[in-house]
Amino acid sequence: MPENESETWEYSLYIPHDPRAVTVCRRTLRLILTMHGLIGLVDVAELLATELVCNAVRHTKGPAALRVRWGAGVLRIGAWDGDPEPPEPPQALGRLGETEGGRGLALVRACADAWGWQPLSRHGNRGKYVWCELASA
């Protein structure tokens, strides 16, 4: 657990529309969590961040961002992209069978304590923010 569980911090990593950015986000997240003493959350957090950022890169045409926030014993991981359309609702993992795609948000729903999305509009730019949360306990 972190040295000071009551501390609050946040990081944002803006990425280009490039599949290599998913790896950059995953490795950056591992470093952030390790430096903050949250090594126990790294594996699941990496999986969740990978799915969120991969969706942002795969299903949109513009830049994206990874946002990581810690506060009150909860890690929130989110991905922003410029597409205002809501994400497809996740299916149950058991229903996906042998399909090649469509597992991303199903994994997020199965592994996270909470998840959701919200539309965003800033300075005339529209998009969405898809997030999930992991509790430290």
N, C-alpha and C positions, 0 to 999 in steps of 0.2 A: 504494500500500500504506500501511497505517497507519504513523504515526511510530514506534510501539513495538509490533512484532508480538507480543511476549511479554505484552503487557498483556491483562488479562481484564476484561470488563464484561458487564453484563446489564441489560435493560430489560423491563418488563412493562406492558402497556396493557390495562386491563380495559374492555370495551365493552358497551353495551347490545344487546339483540336488535333491531337496526335496520340495514337495508341500507346506510345512510349511513356506518355505522361502518367499512365496508370501505375507503372512501376515506380516512377519518381514519387508519386503520392504515397504508395505503400511503404517505400523505404523511409521517406520523411516522417510518416506517422510512427513507424517503429522507433526512430530516433527520438522523436518528441516524447513518446510514452516511456521509453527507457530512461531518458533524462529526468522525467518527473516521477520516477519510482513506480510506474504503473505496468511493470513488465508482465504481471499476471493477466492483463487485458490485451496484450499485444496480438496474440494469434487470432482471436475472434475479431478484434478491432481491424486488423489487416484484411481479413476476409470481407467484413462489412464495407470498409472503405473501398476495397477493390470493386465490389459489386456496384456501389453507388457511383463511383467515378467512371467505371467502365460504361455504365448506362448513359452517363452524361456525354461521354465521348462518342459512343457508338450511335446513339439515337439523335444527336443534334449535329449542327454544322459549324458551330462557333466555339469560342473559348468556354472554359468551365472553371470551377474552383472547388477545392476541398477546404472545409472548415472543421476544426477540431476545437471543442470547448470542454473544459472541466469545471465543475462547480457543484457543491453540496454532495460530493460523492458519486456524481453521475458524469459519465463521458458521453458527449454528444458529437457524433460524426455526421457531417452533411456534405452534399454535393450540390452546387449551383450550376445551372446551365441556362442558356438563353431561350429555350423552348417553353412557352407557357402551357403547353398541353400537359394534363396530368399523366402520371405514369400508369401503365396498365396495372390493374389490381393483381396481386400475386395469387397464384393457385397454390393449393396444398402440395407439398413436395411429393407426396405419394401419387398424386394425379399426373405428374409430369412424365412418368415412365422413362422411356428412352429418348425423349425429345432432346435436340441439341441446344436449344435456347429456352429462355423463359424462366430460368432458375434464379436469376439475380435477386429479385425482390422476394421470392419465396424463401431464399436463404436468409435474407435480412429479417423477414418476419419470424422465421424459425429461431434465429440466433440472438436477436436483439430483445431487450426488455420492452421496448416501445419503438415505433417507427411512424412516420407520416410524411406529408409533403405540404407545401404551401406555395401559392403563386406569389411572385415578387414583381414589383415595378419600381424602378429607381431611375431618375433622370431620363425618362422616356424609354428606358430599356425594360423589356418584359422578359420573364423567365420563371423558373421555379426552383425551389429548394427542397430536396428530398433528404430526410434525416433519420437517424436511429440513435438509440441510447443504450448504454451499458452501465449498470450499477456496479460499484466497486465490490460490493459484498457478494 
